[in-house]
């Protein structure tokens, strides 16, 4: 007997037929003796459809009313899944975030969960019911409906698992686990049996779309074992856990992450005086532009060149701000580059192994790939390279760190 929280995303419940398949899966777990709480997203495409309707009324819909509207997508799914379970003889009940009382702050469209009242769900579990909860939504102290932002259903699932002290939170999606890298780039990418929360956080922040960063942070904070599984294929998936001990015999590197959505900006010939970094990055931050990697080089003439990367969507905005700063500071020039990408190696094994970064640089050098910027942390090394070399770099690093599957047949579909 285990208490399991299962979360199914939009593609998993995209049609009535798929909802019926989800009901069959839930029934099998319950027939096996497990207590089940299910969290579901809106049917795939439904949230976008609702947002489009709102924008037909206003280019900038009032956030409170937008939350009222988009939260209805999950309400449809929970009712349909509860119906499908009841049809199969499984006692079930559906709840919105408000009915459970998933209490959030009042930041409409991007609310954060403050507290969950689990008593109602616990009573239903004791009564033998499967509880189906709407993901992505909650309610603030004033009773206003709130939503948690894109991917918020993952966060709902993890938060419920924490509140209920569930044995496991299972995230069902359209992949059968977390891979060493994107199988569409490296055919020999392998599914990982286990990965730590730290590693998964790095992978998610570096562009892996398997799990939302907030959900992984929440799971790590409350020690909720997470498992990523395919919605319609059987398999063990990937377990995400705090336990590093069982990872000791795994490769030094768990995965290769990459991000194409990078842009680089450089301001040259800035006077090398105290506070120069703030004078440059303060206005960039005030423009709501998030900076990623930073490199500063001091020249012999007491000037400095300051380079940083931003998301490509923020490039034009950041460029305008930087040109204004350059005029004020008397900088020599401002240059930019949108044809770059970031490639990273991630693994807790770095803590106990020397020479990991040099091994990475050697692999890239063998392919004549020039490194423009370097950033390191305890379990990650990231480099900026020309975007045209991205896939070559990922494949080279995947092989260099012995992550390739032993046979070509062991690949993702």
Rosetta blueprint (number, residue, H / E / L):
1 X L
2 X L
3 X E
4 X E
5 X E
6 X E
7 X E
8 X E
9 X L
10 X L
11 X L
12 X L
13 X L
14 X L
15 X L
16 X H
17 X H
18 X H
19 X H
20 X H
21 X H
22 X H
23 X H
24 X H
25 X H
26 X H
27 X H
28 X H
29 X H
30 X H
31 X H
32 X L
33 X L
34 X L
35 X E
36 X E
37 X E
38 X E
39 X E
40 X E
41 X L
42 X L
43 X L
44 X L
45 X L
46 X H
47 X H
48 X H
49 X H
50 X H
51 X H
52 X H
53 X H
54 X H
55 X H
56 X H
57 X H
58 X L
59 X L
60 X L
61 X L
62 X L
63 X H
64 X H
65 X H
66 X H
67 X H
68 X H
69 X H
70 X H
71 X L
72 X H
73 X H
74 X H
75 X H
76 X H
77 X H
78 X H
79 X H
80 X H
81 X H
82 X H
83 X H
84 X H
85 X H
86 X H
87 X H
88 X L
89 X L
90 X L
91 X L
92 X E
93 X E
94 X E
95 X E
96 X L
97 X H
98 X H
99 X H
100 X H
101 X L
102 X E
103 X E
104 X E
105 X L
106 X L
107 X L
108 X L
109 X L
110 X L
111 X L
112 X L
113 X E
114 X E
115 X E
116 X E
117 X L
118 X L
119 X H
120 X H
121 X H
122 X H
123 X H
124 X H
125 X H
126 X H
127 X L
128 X L
129 X L
130 X E
131 X E
132 X E
133 X E
134 X E
135 X L
136 X L
137 X E
138 X E
139 X E
140 X L
141 X L
142 X L
143 X L
144 X L
145 X E
146 X E
147 X E
148 X L
149 X L
150 X L
151 X L
152 X H
153 X H
154 X H
155 X H
156 X H
157 X H
158 X H
159 X H
160 X H
161 X H
162 X H
163 X H
164 X H
165 X L
166 X L
167 X L
168 X E
169 X E
170 X E
171 X E
172 X E
173 X E
174 X L
175 X L
176 X L
177 X L
178 X L
179 X E
180 X L
181 X L
182 X L
183 X L
184 X L
185 X L
186 X L
187 X L
188 X L
189 X L
190 X L
191 X E
192 X L
193 X L
194 X E
195 X E
196 X E
197 X H
198 X H
199 X H
200 X H
201 X H
202 X H
203 X H
204 X H
205 X H
206 X L
207 X L
208 X L
209 X L
210 X L
211 X L
212 X L
213 X H
214 X H
215 X H
216 X H
217 X H
218 X H
219 X H
220 X H
221 X H
222 X L
223 X L
224 X L
225 X L
226 X E
227 X E
228 X E
229 X E
230 X E
231 X L
232 X L
233 X L
234 X L
235 X L
236 X L
237 X L
238 X E
239 X E
240 X E
241 X E
242 X L
243 X L
244 X L
245 X H
246 X H
247 X H
248 X L
249 X L
250 X L
251 X L
252 X L
253 X L
254 X L
255 X E
256 X E
257 X E
258 X E
259 X E
260 X E
261 X E
262 X E
263 X E
264 X E
265 X E
266 X E
267 X E
268 X E
269 X E
270 X E
271 X E
272 X L
273 X L
274 X L
275 X L
276 X H
277 X H
278 X H
279 X H
280 X H
281 X H
282 X H
283 X H
284 X H
285 X H
286 X H
287 X L
288 X L
289 X L
290 X L
291 X E
292 X E
293 X E
294 X E
295 X E
296 X E
297 X E
298 X E
299 X L
300 X L
301 X L
302 X L
303 X E
304 X E
305 X E
306 X E
307 X E
308 X E
309 X E
310 X E
311 X E
312 X H
313 X H
314 X H
315 X H
316 X H
317 X H
318 X H
319 X H
320 X H
321 X H
322 X H
323 X H
324 X H
325 X H
326 X H
327 X H
328 X H
329 X H
330 X L
331 X L
332 X L
333 X E
334 X E
335 X E
336 X E
337 X E
338 X E
339 X E
340 X E
341 X E
342 X E
343 X E
344 X E
345 X E
346 X E
347 X L
348 X H
349 X H
350 X H
351 X H
352 X H
353 X L
354 X L
355 X L
356 X H
357 X H
358 X H
359 X H
360 X H
361 X H
362 X H
363 X H
364 X H
365 X H
366 X H
367 X L
368 X L
369 X L
370 X L
371 X L
372 X L
373 X E
374 X E
375 X E
376 X E
377 X E
378 X L
379 X L
380 X E
381 X E
382 X E
383 X E
384 X E
385 X E
386 X E
387 X H
388 X H
389 X H
390 X H
391 X H
392 X H
393 X H
394 X H
395 X H
396 X H
397 X H
398 X H
399 X H
400 X H
401 X L
402 X L
403 X L
404 X L
405 X L
406 X L
407 X L
408 X L
409 X L
410 X L
411 X L
412 X L
413 X L
